[in-house]
């Protein structure tokens, strides 16, 4: 491997078009790369719909959406994008992906230095520098930091910082200023993967206990999850204004801003979990089909991961539409009693 570049890097692209949580976990790498090349422009490419979250991120010159599930789906679109980017003069390109599509984009950019993982085999054709991902040894943030080794970056990773847009912070301020007194508990019961979801009735039971103890409960849910939130709100009950459903009312930056103001948060293993964690919000995360050792868990003393010890876990890197063994005991086995015992301490109750 050649020695790390020290000059001539003026334009950098970081390609991170995976899920919301993956993009958040890339923040330490972004910060370290910017510190290494403070005069360079750093451009972040993300999955379409996520770009607003990073619009105010101080290290970035631009955030660009890639509609991998929409108008830019397929290899021909990836090829066209890569060819378009080749005219922008990227000196350095970094990609943590292992897909053929991402390799095609990287190779077509023509960046003089292109860093990716050593596998799969076709990455040899796309990247000038390749590093071992060490998936079974490292957590995801450290796996991402491996991509900085050809640049002379060293671990440990810097503490991540999320810079939110002013309008998102103002939206959260307006919402919280109208809430009753009491500790604020946030619940986010949804997930892209159905098997990552703790049962509705368990969320409702935790909400009932929090309300009875004097907390204010905020219920968050994204597009398509409004019915889920409605079921939980109806089952939980609560006095006027003490259970507030914000289901379907917030974009991602405003959701992040609200999560950052909570006294405690309860989530599944999901994107909002990462939004709470990165802001040091006291957090209880419920892991079912996934496990901590996969490396995508929330870190730090303010975060707790609750799991059930079963031989069938993990059943995949993400999850499934339905439990392969048809019992879903990985999450059903985490009781409201166990969850409330942890949350109660975070809320000071």
HELIX and SHEET records of a PDB file:
HELIX    1   1 UNK A   20  UNK A   25  1                                   6    
HELIX    2   2 UNK A   27  UNK A   36  1                                  10    
HELIX    3   3 UNK A   51  UNK A   54  5                                   4    
HELIX    4   4 UNK A   75  UNK A   85  1                                  11    
HELIX    5   5 UNK A   86  UNK A   88  5                                   3    
HELIX    6   6 UNK A  100  UNK A  109  1                                  10    
HELIX    7   7 UNK A  123  UNK A  126  1                                   4    
HELIX    8   8 UNK A  140  UNK A  145  1                                   6    
HELIX    9   9 UNK A  146  UNK A  151  5                                   6    
HELIX   10  10 UNK A  166  UNK A  177  1                                  12    
HELIX   11  11 UNK A  194  UNK A  196  5                                   3    
HELIX   12  12 UNK A  200  UNK A  212  1                                  13    
HELIX   13  13 UNK A  226  UNK A  236  1                                  11    
HELIX   14  14 UNK A  252  UNK A  259  1                                   8    
HELIX   15  15 UNK A  271  UNK A  277  1                                   7    
HELIX   16  16 UNK A  292  UNK A  294  5                                   3    
HELIX   17  17 UNK A  329  UNK A  332  1                                   4    
HELIX   18  18 UNK A  336  UNK A  347  1                                  12    
SHEET    1   A 6 UNK A  62  UNK A  66  0                                        
SHEET    2   A 6 UNK A  41  UNK A  47  1                                        
SHEET    3   A 6 UNK A  11  UNK A  16  1                                        
SHEET    4   A 6 UNK A  92  UNK A  95  1                                        
SHEET    5   A 6 UNK A 113  UNK A 117  1                                        
SHEET    6   A 6 UNK A 129  UNK A 131  1                                        
SHEET    1   B 6 UNK A 243  UNK A 245  0                                        
SHEET    2   B 6 UNK A 216  UNK A 220  1                                        
SHEET    3   B 6 UNK A 184  UNK A 188  1                                        
SHEET    4   B 6 UNK A 264  UNK A 268  1                                        
SHEET    5   B 6 UNK A 283  UNK A 286  1                                        
SHEET    6   B 6 UNK A 303  UNK A 306  1                                        
END                                                                             
